[in-house]
Amino acid sequence: MQTDASALGRPSIIREASRIVSEEGVRAFWKGNGVTIVHRLPYSAISFYAYEKYKRVTVVLQHAFECKIFSIYI
């Protein structure tokens, strides 16, 4: 696909977005997004689980230090 440089004029996001919609449809904006989601989903799930787990452990340990219960095990 070759274009004439003089026909391009000033670049415009609106013009390019409308061109993409007219040539390829609205779904063209989401092309490749499914692969990204499949790639990131396991990573995000593990990160979320680890964050919640360690947050819970931190709260329990903080409570143990405040109640002096934890000092028995040290």
C-alpha positions as CSV (number, residue, x, y, z in Angstrom):
1,M,0.0,0.0,0.0
2,Q,1.6,3.2,-1.2
3,T,0.3,6.7,-0.7
4,D,1.2,10.0,-2.2
5,A,2.8,12.3,0.4
6,S,1.0,15.3,-0.9
7,A,-2.4,13.7,-0.5
8,L,-1.8,13.0,3.2
9,G,-1.9,16.6,4.5
10,R,-1.9,17.1,8.2
11,P,-2.3,14.0,10.3
12,S,-5.5,13.9,12.3
13,I,-6.7,11.3,14.8
14,I,-10.3,11.8,13.9
15,R,-9.6,11.4,10.2
16,E,-7.6,8.2,10.8
17,A,-10.1,6.8,13.2
18,S,-12.9,7.3,10.7
19,R,-10.8,5.8,7.9
20,I,-10.2,2.7,10.0
21,V,-13.9,2.4,10.8
22,S,-14.8,2.8,7.1
23,E,-12.2,0.4,5.8
24,E,-12.1,-2.3,8.5
25,G,-15.0,-1.7,10.9
26,V,-15.2,-0.9,14.6
27,R,-13.7,-4.3,15.5
28,A,-10.4,-3.2,14.0
29,F,-9.7,-1.1,17.2
30,W,-9.9,-4.3,19.2
31,K,-7.7,-6.5,16.9
32,G,-5.2,-8.3,19.0
33,N,-6.7,-7.4,22.3
34,G,-7.9,-11.0,23.0
35,V,-4.3,-12.3,22.9
36,T,-3.2,-9.5,25.3
37,I,-6.0,-10.5,27.7
38,V,-5.1,-14.2,27.6
39,H,-1.5,-13.3,28.1
40,R,-2.1,-10.9,31.1
41,L,-4.9,-12.8,32.9
42,P,-2.8,-15.4,34.7
43,Y,-0.3,-12.8,35.7
44,S,-3.0,-10.5,37.1
45,A,-4.8,-13.3,38.9
46,I,-1.6,-14.5,40.6
47,S,-0.6,-10.9,41.6
48,F,-4.1,-10.2,43.0
49,Y,-4.1,-13.5,45.0
50,A,-0.6,-12.9,46.4
51,Y,-1.5,-9.3,47.3
52,E,-4.7,-10.3,49.2
53,K,-2.9,-13.2,50.9
54,Y,0.0,-11.2,52.1
55,K,-2.2,-8.4,53.2
56,R,-4.2,-10.8,55.3
57,V,-1.0,-12.2,56.8
58,T,0.3,-8.7,57.6
59,V,-2.9,-7.8,59.4
60,V,-2.8,-11.0,61.5
61,L,0.9,-10.4,62.4
62,Q,0.2,-6.7,63.2
63,H,-2.6,-7.8,65.5
64,A,-0.4,-10.4,67.1
65,F,2.3,-7.9,67.9
66,E,-0.3,-5.5,69.4
67,C,-1.8,-8.2,71.6
68,K,1.7,-9.5,72.7
69,I,0.6,-13.0,71.7
70,F,3.3,-13.3,69.1
71,S,6.0,-12.7,71.8
72,I,5.4,-16.2,73.1
73,Y,6.7,-17.7,69.9
74,I,9.9,-15.6,69.6
